[in-house]
Amino acid sequence: MKEASFSAERLRRNVEELGEVTVSLGVSTVHEKITDQKDLIQNADEALYRAKMSGRNRVELAEINLEIFSSAEANRELTIH
């Protein structure tokens, strides 16, 4: 999940730097509660909805208790190589 969230945040930042549009992303990964592709997509879709409802231009992770990145938080906490 960590790698997927870093990739999503990198994508969000790159789009933001273009200056004309922003994106919100929902990230999910396979784990013991996700049993098939439908569940995986639904989980990511729910995270995307939360990202949009939380102010947009964000990455929201599907699993509970994981870091949620916003622009300000990502600039402080995330180092992308």
ABEGO torsion letter per residue (X at the ends): XAAAAAAAAAAAAAAAAAGABBBBBBBBBBBAABABAAAAAAAAAAAAAAAAAAGEGBBBBABBGBBBBBAAAAAAABBBX
